[in-house]
Amino acid sequence: MRRVFYGWWIVLAGCVSMAISSGLFFNGFGFFFEPIRNHFAWNRTVLSGAYSISRIESALVGPLIGYLIQRYGAKGVVFFSFLIFGIGFILIGKSVSVFTFYVAFIITATGAEPPAFIAVMASLNNWFQVNRAKAIGIAMLGLGLGGIIFPPILAYGLNNFTWREVSIASGIFIIIVGSAISVLVRLNPEPYGYLPDGRTLEIARKVSKKNLRTGVTEEDRKEYSSDYGFSLADALKTQAFWVISIGHAQALLVVSVTGLYQVPYLEDSLGFTRDSAAKIVMLLTAVNMFGQLSGGALADRFPKKIIASGTILGHCIGLWILAGAYNYPLIILYAVIQGFAWGVRSPVITSMRGDYFGRKSFPLIMGTSQGIAMIGMVVGPVLVGYIADHYSYSIGFRIISLMTMPGIILFLCIKQPRKNW
C-alpha cells in the first residue's frame, strides 16, 4: 500500500492552524467587541486602536519571523506562536484597563497569525511545486472551517457566560490544540527523503549530494533544490515583490475591517441578533471554503495575476454592498461575494510568491512581504472605528472600498521576475 506523501500531513496541520486563528481571532474577536466595549464603556476608536497597534507590531516582526523559520525551522515557531496566542487570550480575560487590554491584545495578535501562517506557508512552498496552489488552497480551508465552527460556539458562550470566562477558556483550548498540531510541521522535505510533490527517495539522495553524474541534470537540481531561488535582497529589487505586497495590503484593508466590524455593524446598525450575525459569518466563511478550493483550480487554468485582480474587485464590490445593505438578501449577497473573493485570493497570492521567488529565502521573503501587507490591517480598523464613532459604519466601509480599488489595476500590471538561478 502506497504511503501518503508527508506534505499532505503538513496541509492538515495548516488547515487546523488557520481554523483556530480565523475562528477565534479574525472572525471570532468581533463577538467580544461589544461585550468588552460595554463592560468598560470604551468607544470604538479605543478598541480598534488596539487592533491597529497589534498590526504594526506584526508588520515589524514579519522579517524576524522569516529569519527564525529559516534559521531554526518551522515546528518550533508554530509551537511558540500558539503558546503566545493562548496566553494572550487568557490575559484579555483578566484585563482591567485600557493599558492591560492593549498589552494582552498585542500578545494575542502576535501569536494569532504571522508566525504560524508564515511557517506553514513556507513549509508548503517547500514541500509542493506542481501542487503548490492546490496544497495552499486546501490548507486555507481552515479559514472557512474556523468561521463555521467557532462563531456559534462563541455566540453561545457569550450568551451564557461572561466574556472573561469565554476568553480564558479560548486561551486554554488554543494552547492545547496548537501544541499538538505543531508536531506535524516540517520546513523542508529533503531531510525526510523527499523532494517537492513526493519525488522518489533515490532522486532526493542524488540531489542532496549534488552529484550530477548520477543522472540528475543541472536543471533538475535547480528546479527542486532549496539552494536555489531569489535572496531577499534580490526579491526587493523586483517589481513583482512590491506589487504583491502593496496589492495584498489593499486587500487586507477590507479583510481587517470586515473581520472586526461586520458583527458589530450587523448588531448595532442593522439590528441583527448575535445568533443571526453568527449565521452571516458562517455563510461568508462557508463560501470562503469553496473559494479556497476554487483558487487552486483556477490558478492552474488562468493567469494568476488576472485572478488576483478579480478578487480585489470582489472585495470592493462586497464591502460597498455591505455599506448600503438594508435587508437580509443584500447581506447574504455581501457574504457570498466577500467570502468567494477572500477565499480565492489567499492561495493565489501566496502561491505567486513561491512561483516567482523559489525556495532559497522564501520564509524571509514571505515574512517581509507580509509585514508590508500588514499596513492594510493597521489603517483599515482605526480609520473605520473613528468614522463609525463620528459618522457611521457605512461611510467608513465606502471609503475603504475606494481605497482598495487601485489594487485591481496593480495586479494586472505585475511582471514575473526573471529567474536568477
PLY file of the C-alpha trace (Angstrom):
ply
format ascii 1.0
element vertex 421
property float x
property float y
property float z
element edge 420
property int vertex1
property int vertex2
end_header
0.00 0.00 0.00
1.42 3.36 -1.04
2.21 5.68 1.85
0.60 9.13 1.94
3.10 11.84 0.98
4.03 13.59 4.23
3.42 17.01 2.72
-0.31 16.37 3.00
0.03 16.00 6.78
1.52 19.48 6.81
-1.51 20.61 4.79
-3.72 19.15 7.55
-1.71 20.93 10.25
-2.02 24.18 8.32
-5.77 23.72 7.93
-6.28 23.25 11.69
-3.89 26.10 12.48
-5.78 28.55 10.27
-9.15 27.35 11.59
-8.11 28.30 15.11
-6.64 31.66 14.10
-9.60 32.55 11.89
-12.34 31.23 14.13
-11.12 32.67 17.41
-9.33 35.83 16.29
-10.05 37.21 12.83
-13.70 36.20 12.58
-14.22 35.45 16.25
-12.97 38.51 18.07
-15.82 40.58 16.67
-18.09 38.71 19.10
-16.04 40.02 22.03
-16.10 43.59 20.66
-19.45 44.80 22.07
-19.28 42.91 25.42
-15.85 44.38 26.15
-16.83 47.85 24.91
-19.97 47.87 27.03
-18.19 46.49 30.10
-15.54 49.22 30.12
-17.68 51.94 28.43
-14.97 52.48 25.80
-15.59 53.94 22.35
-14.89 52.07 19.13
-11.71 54.01 18.40
-10.11 52.68 21.61
-10.80 49.07 20.66
-9.80 49.49 17.03
-6.62 51.22 18.18
-5.54 48.02 19.92
-6.09 46.11 16.69
-4.09 48.60 14.63
-1.19 48.72 17.08
-1.04 44.93 17.04
-0.84 45.00 13.24
2.06 47.50 13.39
3.85 45.06 15.65
3.10 42.21 13.22
4.47 44.25 10.33
7.72 44.90 12.21
8.29 41.30 13.29
7.46 39.74 9.89
11.08 39.69 8.64
12.26 38.44 12.06
9.78 35.56 11.91
11.04 34.69 8.44
14.61 34.63 9.74
13.69 32.42 12.72
11.89 29.95 10.46
14.83 29.80 8.06
17.36 29.52 10.89
15.61 27.20 13.37
12.81 25.52 11.42
9.05 25.83 11.27
7.93 23.43 14.02
9.23 25.50 16.94
7.86 28.73 15.50
4.38 27.19 15.18
4.53 25.83 18.76
5.56 29.13 20.34
3.08 31.12 18.25
0.17 29.09 19.63
1.57 29.33 23.14
1.69 33.13 22.83
-1.74 33.20 21.15
-3.33 31.25 24.01
-1.62 33.22 26.77
-2.82 36.43 25.13
-6.45 35.31 25.19
-6.11 34.37 28.88
-4.68 37.81 29.62
-7.51 39.51 27.72
-9.91 37.73 30.06
-8.05 39.23 33.02
-7.57 42.78 31.66
-8.78 45.63 33.87
-7.78 48.79 31.99
-7.02 50.15 28.53
-3.31 49.53 29.10
-3.66 45.90 30.23
-6.14 45.21 27.41
-3.79 46.68 24.80
-0.86 44.60 26.10
-2.98 41.43 26.16
-4.41 42.07 22.70
-0.98 42.70 21.18
0.28 39.43 22.69
-2.76 37.62 21.28
-2.34 39.11 17.82
1.38 38.33 17.82
0.65 34.63 18.08
-2.62 34.56 16.16
-1.41 34.95 12.62
2.06 35.90 11.39
4.30 33.20 12.95
2.15 30.11 12.33
0.85 31.35 8.98
4.29 32.19 7.59
5.76 28.95 8.97
3.05 26.78 7.40
3.11 28.63 4.08
6.91 28.40 3.93
6.69 24.67 4.60
4.03 24.10 1.94
6.02 26.16 -0.55
8.95 23.82 0.02
7.01 20.55 0.06
4.97 21.26 -3.07
5.70 22.64 -6.51
3.33 21.24 -9.13
0.58 21.02 -6.49
1.58 24.21 -4.64
-1.59 26.26 -5.24
-3.78 23.22 -4.56
-2.00 22.40 -1.27
-2.14 26.01 -0.09
-5.82 26.23 -1.04
-6.69 23.09 0.92
-4.72 24.30 3.96
-6.54 27.60 3.78
-9.85 25.80 4.02
-9.13 26.24 7.70
-10.04 29.91 7.36
-13.53 28.83 6.36
-13.80 25.93 8.80
-12.87 28.22 11.66
-15.56 30.70 10.62
-18.18 27.94 10.57
-17.21 26.09 13.74
-16.33 28.84 16.21
-18.88 31.70 15.74
-21.88 29.70 17.03
-19.76 28.38 19.90
-18.63 31.91 20.81
-22.20 33.25 20.46
-23.47 30.50 22.79
-20.63 31.08 25.25
-21.12 34.85 25.38
-24.89 34.41 25.78
-24.44 32.07 28.76
-21.14 33.06 30.37
-19.14 36.23 30.89
-16.77 37.43 28.17
-13.89 36.92 30.61
-14.73 33.24 31.10
-15.07 32.66 27.36
-11.77 34.42 26.66
-9.86 32.37 29.26
-11.41 29.10 28.03
-10.45 30.02 24.46
-6.84 30.60 25.51
-6.57 27.20 27.20
-8.07 25.49 24.13
-5.60 27.27 21.81
-2.56 26.16 23.81
-3.63 22.51 23.97
-4.64 22.07 20.32
-1.90 24.30 18.92
0.82 22.39 20.75
-0.45 19.13 19.29
-0.59 20.24 15.64
2.83 21.94 15.72
4.42 18.47 15.90
3.36 17.78 12.29
5.10 20.77 10.69
8.39 20.33 8.78
10.14 23.03 6.76
11.97 21.04 4.06
11.31 17.62 2.52
14.92 16.63 1.75
15.90 15.55 5.31
13.00 13.09 5.20
13.90 11.55 1.86
11.59 13.57 -0.38
11.63 16.29 -2.97
8.64 18.57 -3.61
5.42 16.75 -4.54
6.78 13.41 -3.26
9.62 12.72 -5.70
11.42 9.47 -5.07
13.95 8.85 -2.34
16.63 7.95 -4.89
16.28 11.26 -6.72
16.27 13.08 -3.40
19.57 11.47 -2.48
21.10 12.36 -5.82
20.03 15.97 -5.50
21.05 16.29 -1.87
24.54 15.05 -2.76
24.59 17.41 -5.75
26.16 14.62 -7.80
25.31 15.30 -11.43
26.99 12.09 -12.63
24.19 10.02 -11.07
21.77 11.20 -13.71
20.17 14.35 -12.23
20.58 17.25 -14.62
21.62 20.73 -13.58
18.13 21.96 -14.45
16.56 19.30 -12.19
18.78 20.31 -9.34
17.94 23.97 -9.69
14.25 23.25 -10.04
13.91 21.22 -6.84
16.77 22.17 -4.56
16.30 24.52 -1.62
19.65 26.09 -2.50
18.16 27.97 -5.44
15.84 30.94 -5.66
15.89 34.67 -5.01
17.58 36.09 -1.95
15.62 38.70 -0.02
17.89 41.44 -1.40
17.25 40.29 -4.98
13.50 39.97 -4.40
13.32 43.53 -3.05
14.68 44.78 -6.38
11.81 43.26 -8.37
8.56 44.94 -9.35
6.66 41.75 -8.53
7.63 41.82 -4.83
6.23 45.31 -4.34
3.09 44.74 -6.43
2.22 41.61 -4.43
2.98 43.31 -1.11
1.06 46.53 -1.80
-1.81 44.77 -3.56
-2.10 42.39 -0.63
-2.14 45.36 1.76
-5.09 46.83 -0.13
-6.99 43.55 0.11
-6.28 43.43 3.84
-7.93 46.84 4.24
-11.20 45.07 3.51
-10.43 41.82 5.33
-9.42 43.59 8.56
-12.44 45.89 8.53
-14.99 43.16 7.88
-13.34 40.77 10.32
-13.52 43.29 13.15
-16.67 45.26 12.36
-19.12 43.09 10.43
-20.63 41.63 13.62
-20.90 44.99 15.50
-22.32 46.58 12.31
-24.95 43.87 11.93
-25.90 44.13 15.61
-25.74 47.91 16.16
-26.64 49.41 12.78
-28.92 46.78 11.26
-30.49 45.32 14.39
-29.39 41.70 13.95
-29.25 39.40 16.97
-25.91 37.87 17.92
-27.06 34.48 16.65
-28.17 35.98 13.31
-24.83 37.75 12.94
-23.09 34.43 13.61
-25.07 32.85 10.77
-23.86 35.53 8.35
-20.26 34.92 9.42
-20.82 31.19 8.93
-22.21 31.78 5.43
-19.31 34.04 4.47
-16.76 31.53 5.66
-18.56 28.59 4.02
-18.30 30.43 0.69
-14.70 31.23 1.64
-14.02 27.48 1.85
-15.41 26.96 -1.64
-13.20 29.83 -2.81
-10.10 28.23 -1.26
-10.64 25.07 -3.30
-11.55 27.05 -6.40
-8.44 29.23 -6.08
-6.10 26.29 -6.62
-8.07 25.01 -9.62
-8.39 28.46 -11.21
-4.67 29.14 -10.72
-3.89 26.04 -12.78
-6.03 27.22 -15.71
-5.78 31.01 -15.81
-3.05 33.64 -15.23
-2.74 34.22 -11.52
-2.43 37.98 -11.89
-5.86 38.17 -13.56
-7.41 36.04 -10.81
-5.77 38.20 -8.13
-7.09 41.36 -9.78
-10.59 39.88 -9.93
-10.55 39.07 -6.23
-9.67 42.68 -5.34
-12.66 43.77 -7.42
-14.79 41.31 -5.47
-13.57 42.75 -2.15
-14.53 46.26 -3.28
-17.99 45.27 -4.53
-18.75 43.16 -1.46
-17.85 45.91 1.01
-19.81 48.52 -0.99
-22.89 46.27 -0.86
-22.47 45.85 2.91
-22.27 49.63 3.33
-25.64 50.12 1.62
-27.41 46.99 2.84
-30.93 47.48 4.16
-32.32 43.96 4.05
-31.31 40.35 4.59
-30.86 39.39 0.90
-28.27 42.16 0.43
-26.35 40.94 3.48
-26.36 37.44 2.01
-25.10 38.82 -1.33
-22.30 40.64 0.51
-21.32 37.44 2.35
-21.19 35.41 -0.87
-19.11 37.95 -2.85
-16.76 38.80 0.02
-16.31 35.16 1.03
-15.52 33.97 -2.50
-13.09 36.84 -3.22
-11.25 36.25 0.05
-11.16 32.50 -0.44
-9.74 32.60 -3.97
-7.26 35.41 -3.32
-5.39 33.85 -0.40
-3.94 30.73 -2.10
-3.38 32.57 -5.39
-1.27 35.38 -3.91
0.63 33.04 -1.59
1.49 30.60 -4.40
2.54 33.53 -6.64
5.31 34.32 -4.15
6.58 30.76 -4.39
6.33 30.68 -8.19
8.18 33.96 -8.56
10.90 33.70 -5.90
11.66 29.99 -5.35
12.67 28.22 -2.13
16.06 29.64 -1.15
14.87 32.54 1.03
11.11 32.06 0.93
10.49 32.48 4.70
12.37 35.79 4.71
10.65 36.99 1.53
7.24 35.87 2.80
7.77 37.48 6.21
8.92 40.78 4.73
6.10 40.86 2.18
3.53 40.03 4.88
4.98 42.79 7.03
4.37 45.34 4.28
0.89 43.94 3.64
0.02 44.43 7.32
-0.16 48.17 6.65
-3.67 47.49 5.37
-4.62 45.90 8.68
-3.19 48.88 10.55
-5.01 51.59 8.60
-8.38 49.93 7.98
-9.70 49.25 11.51
-8.65 52.54 13.13
-9.99 54.59 10.20
-13.37 52.87 10.19
-13.52 52.92 14.00
-13.00 56.70 14.02
-15.55 57.26 11.22
-18.10 55.00 12.97
-17.73 56.97 16.21
-18.26 60.30 14.44
-20.44 59.40 11.44
-21.38 55.79 10.58
-20.01 52.40 9.67
-21.46 52.76 6.17
-19.34 55.79 5.32
-16.25 54.06 6.64
-16.94 50.94 4.55
-17.36 53.00 1.37
-14.09 54.87 1.96
-12.22 51.58 2.46
-13.77 50.18 -0.73
-12.49 53.18 -2.70
-9.03 52.90 -1.13
-8.85 49.24 -2.20
-9.76 49.78 -5.86
-6.24 50.68 -7.16
-5.20 47.11 -6.35
-7.34 45.93 -9.27
-5.02 47.68 -11.74
-1.89 46.95 -9.73
-2.13 43.17 -10.09
-2.88 43.42 -13.81
0.46 45.23 -14.26
2.61 42.68 -12.41
5.59 41.20 -14.26
7.11 37.85 -13.36
10.77 38.40 -12.45
13.43 36.59 -14.41
14.86 33.63 -12.51
18.32 34.37 -11.22
19.20 30.68 -10.89
0 1
1 2
2 3
3 4
4 5
5 6
6 7
7 8
8 9
9 10
10 11
11 12
12 13
13 14
14 15
15 16
16 17
17 18
18 19
19 20
20 21
21 22
22 23
23 24
24 25
25 26
26 27
27 28
28 29
29 30
30 31
31 32
32 33
33 34
34 35
35 36
36 37
37 38
38 39
39 40
40 41
41 42
42 43
43 44
44 45
45 46
46 47
47 48
48 49
49 50
50 51
51 52
52 53
53 54
54 55
55 56
56 57
57 58
58 59
59 60
60 61
61 62
62 63
63 64
64 65
65 66
66 67
67 68
68 69
69 70
70 71
71 72
72 73
73 74
74 75
75 76
76 77
77 78
78 79
79 80
80 81
81 82
82 83
83 84
84 85
85 86
86 87
87 88
88 89
89 90
90 91
91 92
92 93
93 94
94 95
95 96
96 97
97 98
98 99
99 100
100 101
101 102
102 103
103 104
104 105
105 106
106 107
107 108
108 109
109 110
110 111
111 112
112 113
113 114
114 115
115 116
116 117
117 118
118 119
119 120
120 121
121 122
122 123
123 124
124 125
125 126
126 127
127 128
128 129
129 130
130 131
131 132
132 133
133 134
134 135
135 136
136 137
137 138
138 139
139 140
140 141
141 142
142 143
143 144
144 145
145 146
146 147
147 148
148 149
149 150
150 151
151 152
152 153
153 154
154 155
155 156
156 157
157 158
158 159
159 160
160 161
161 162
162 163
163 164
164 165
165 166
166 167
167 168
168 169
169 170
170 171
171 172
172 173
173 174
174 175
175 176
176 177
177 178
178 179
179 180
180 181
181 182
182 183
183 184
184 185
185 186
186 187
187 188
188 189
189 190
190 191
191 192
192 193
193 194
194 195
195 196
196 197
197 198
198 199
199 200
200 201
201 202
202 203
203 204
204 205
205 206
206 207
207 208
208 209
209 210
210 211
211 212
212 213
213 214
214 215
215 216
216 217
217 218
218 219
219 220
220 221
221 222
222 223
223 224
224 225
225 226
226 227
227 228
228 229
229 230
230 231
231 232
232 233
233 234
234 235
235 236
236 237
237 238
238 239
239 240
240 241
241 242
242 243
243 244
244 245
245 246
246 247
247 248
248 249
249 250
250 251
251 252
252 253
253 254
254 255
255 256
256 257
257 258
258 259
259 260
260 261
261 262
262 263
263 264
264 265
265 266
266 267
267 268
268 269
269 270
270 271
271 272
272 273
273 274
274 275
275 276
276 277
277 278
278 279
279 280
280 281
281 282
282 283
283 284
284 285
285 286
286 287
287 288
288 289
289 290
290 291
291 292
292 293
293 294
294 295
295 296
296 297
297 298
298 299
299 300
300 301
301 302
302 303
303 304
304 305
305 306
306 307
307 308
308 309
309 310
310 311
311 312
312 313
313 314
314 315
315 316
316 317
317 318
318 319
319 320
320 321
321 322
322 323
323 324
324 325
325 326
326 327
327 328
328 329
329 330
330 331
331 332
332 333
333 334
334 335
335 336
336 337
337 338
338 339
339 340
340 341
341 342
342 343
343 344
344 345
345 346
346 347
347 348
348 349
349 350
350 351
351 352
352 353
353 354
354 355
355 356
356 357
357 358
358 359
359 360
360 361
361 362
362 363
363 364
364 365
365 366
366 367
367 368
368 369
369 370
370 371
371 372
372 373
373 374
374 375
375 376
376 377
377 378
378 379
379 380
380 381
381 382
382 383
383 384
384 385
385 386
386 387
387 388
388 389
389 390
390 391
391 392
392 393
393 394
394 395
395 396
396 397
397 398
398 399
399 400
400 401
401 402
402 403
403 404
404 405
405 406
406 407
407 408
408 409
409 410
410 411
411 412
412 413
413 414
414 415
415 416
416 417
417 418
418 419
419 420
